Every structure is written in C-alpha cells, then in structure tokens.
Amino acid sequence: MIEYMSQLQWLARDGEAAADSMNKHFQYSHGKLRKAVDEGGIFTYDDEVAAAADSVATASLPSSPTDTFNGTAHLLGSLGNGIQEVWISETQLSHSGIAAARAFFDDSASDVIHLFDAPRYGSAPNPAEASPFMAFMLLYFGIQAFNELMVDQPWTAELDRIGQMGGLA
C-alpha cells in the first residue's frame, strides 16, 4: 500500500516527468520478467503478450533526474509526511530479518532459546494495534493524490475536513 500511495503522490506532484520515469522503471522490471520467463522454461508468453513485451523492451525512454524516485526510499524521503519513517518501520516487521524474528523467540536465558508459536512483543506495543491508523493514513494520502489528478479536484474540501479530523492535515 505504501508503494502504491507514494507513486500516486509522485504522479500528482511531478506529472509527466513522474510518468516517464515510471515507464522507464517498468521497462527495466518487465525486461527482468521477460528474461526470467524465457530462461526459466516453465512459463511462456502467448504471441500477443510477447509482442507487447518486446515493444516495451525496445521503446526509447530517456533518462531523467526523476528516475531516482523509482527507488522507494528516495521517493518516500521526497514526499515527507512521515511516510518514509512509516515505511522503514513497517519493513522491519514485514521482511525477513532479526527485527521480525525477534518476536518469535527469547534468548535471554544463557542456556536455552525459547521459540514461540505466535509473536510476542513484551512491553513493546503490538504493531497490529497501529494497523487501522496506518490504513487510514495511506488511504488518505493516496486519495488526496488521486484528487489532485482529477479535473477540478472535486474532493478537496471533504479531504481537508477528513485530514483535520484524523490529525493528518
């Protein structure tokens, strides 16, 4: 959700430059997919999809300074609103690593490690308790960006009201 919302905000902020950079990144990622499919030997493209994939790969897309925002950390840092901090915090628990694993074991005893069948957070707050606010925040900023992309920005007043009530504006 964070990545989708941030790209909507980027598109609303930078317009055509963002779209060009997103297309360049799509060309790169789609090229990796095409190579994996071709080399993997398990999946195949039908002729129509293969032709579309080839046209993406051969399109001439110039580089731009905004290409740096295809990196999530760069994009989130440029958007502000605490989104980068939220993303870094969320990835600590949703990607493999010691921070995520920490809730599933206790190694405080010198002679044994206790494994848990469910996460335990000790005195720290359960991150799931923040989920409703996180979802609200991400939806709000995403809808706000979508509104900026719409003709006459029809939801501005209502979004301002909702943002104030929710502590985001």
ZAKEVEX-556078 format. One record per residue (C-alpha): residue number from 0; x, z, y. Coordinates in steps of 0.2 Angstrom, whole numbers, m for minus. Layout:
BEGIN
(NUM; (X; Z; Y))
...
END
This chain:
BEGIN
(0; (0; 0; 0))
(1; (14; 4; 12))
(2; (22; m13; 10))
(3; (5; m22; 12))
(4; (1; m12; 28))
(5; (18; m14; 35))
(6; (18; m33; 33))
(7; (1; m34; 42))
(8; (8; m24; 56))
(9; (23; m35; 57))
(10; (12; m51; 57))
(11; (1; m44; 71))
(12; (17; m39; 81))
(13; (28; m54; 79))
(14; (15; m68; 74))
(15; (23; m85; 69))
(16; (41; m78; 68))
(17; (35; m65; 55))
(18; (25; m78; 45))
(19; (41; m89; 45))
(20; (52; m75; 39))
(21; (39; m70; 26))
(22; (38; m88; 19))
(23; (57; m88; 18))
(24; (57; m72; 8))
(25; (43; m80; m3))
(26; (54; m95; m6))
(27; (68; m83; m12))
(28; (57; m72; m23))
(29; (47; m87; m30))
(30; (64; m95; m34))
(31; (69; m80; m44))
(32; (52; m80; m53))
(33; (54; m99; m57))
(34; (71; m96; m64))
(35; (66; m82; m75))
(36; (51; m92; m82))
(37; (62; m107; m85))
(38; (76; m97; m93))
(39; (65; m84; m102))
(40; (57; m97; m114))
(41; (41; m86; m116))
(42; (30; m92; m102))
(43; (28; m109; m95))
(44; (20; m117; m79))
(45; (7; m130; m80))
(46; (11; m146; m71))
(47; (1; m142; m55))
(48; (9; m124; m54))
(49; (26; m132; m57))
(50; (24; m145; m43))
(51; (19; m131; m31))
(52; (33; m120; m36))
(53; (45; m134; m34))
(54; (38; m138; m17))
(55; (41; m120; m11))
(56; (59; m121; m18))
(57; (63; m137; m9))
(58; (55; m133; 8))
(59; (67; m132; 23))
(60; (64; m115; 31))
(61; (77; m110; 44))
(62; (84; m93; 45))
(63; (78; m81; 59))
(64; (83; m64; 66))
(65; (66; m58; 60))
(66; (72; m61; 42))
(67; (79; m44; 42))
(68; (62; m37; 42))
(69; (59; m44; 24))
(70; (69; m28; 19))
(71; (56; m14; 18))
(72; (67; m1; 26))
(73; (71; m12; 41))
(74; (53; m17; 43))
(75; (47; 1; 42))
(76; (60; 8; 54))
(77; (55; m5; 67))
(78; (36; 0; 66))
(79; (38; 18; 70))
(80; (23; 30; 67))
(81; (32; 39; 54))
(82; (29; 26; 41))
(83; (47; 25; 36))
(84; (48; 43; 33))
(85; (32; 42; 23))
(86; (39; 28; 13))
(87; (55; 36; 9))
(88; (46; 52; 4))
(89; (34; 43; m7))
(90; (48; 33; m16))
(91; (57; 49; m20))
(92; (42; 54; m32))
(93; (36; 37; m37))
(94; (53; 29; m43))
(95; (64; 35; m56))
(96; (77; 47; m51))
(97; (81; 66; m51))
(98; (68; 70; m37))
(99; (54; 63; m48))
(100; (61; 70; m64))
(101; (64; 87; m56))
(102; (45; 92; m58))
(103; (46; 89; m77))
(104; (60; 101; m81))
(105; (68; 118; m77))
(106; (86; 120; m79))
(107; (88; 137; m70))
(108; (92; 146; m86))
(109; (110; 145; m91))
(110; (107; 141; m110))
(111; (92; 130; m111))
(112; (82; 117; m102))
(113; (63; 119; m102))
(114; (53; 102; m102))
(115; (36; 102; m95))
(116; (21; 91; m101))
(117; (15; 89; m83))
(118; (23; 90; m66))
(119; (26; 107; m59))
(120; (31; 110; m41))
(121; (34; 128; m40))
(122; (32; 134; m22))
(123; (33; 117; m15))
(124; (16; 109; m11))
(125; (9; 97; m24))
(126; (11; 79; m17))
(127; (m6; 74; m23))
(128; (m14; 85; m10))
(129; (m7; 74; 3))
(130; (m14; 58; m5))
(131; (m31; 57; 4))
(132; (m22; 58; 21))
(133; (m9; 46; 16))
(134; (m23; 33; 10))
(135; (m32; 36; 27))
(136; (m16; 33; 37))
(137; (m11; 17; 28))
(138; (m28; 10; 28))
(139; (m30; 14; 47))
(140; (m13; 6; 52))
(141; (m17; m9; 41))
(142; (m35; m11; 48))
(143; (m28; m9; 65))
(144; (m15; m23; 62))
(145; (m29; m34; 55))
(146; (m40; m31; 70))
(147; (m25; m37; 81))
(148; (m25; m53; 71))
(149; (m44; m56; 74))
(150; (m51; m66; 89))
(151; (m56; m53; 102))
(152; (m50; m38; 92))
(153; (m68; m33; 89))
(154; (m64; m16; 81))
(155; (m53; m9; 94))
(156; (m64; 4; 102))
(157; (m70; 11; 85))
(158; (m52; 11; 78))
(159; (m47; 21; 93))
(160; (m60; 33; 90))
(161; (m56; 35; 72))
(162; (m37; 36; 75))
(163; (m40; 50; 88))
(164; (m52; 60; 76))
(165; (m39; 58; 62))
(166; (m24; 63; 73))
(167; (m16; 46; 72))
(168; (m19; 39; 90))
END
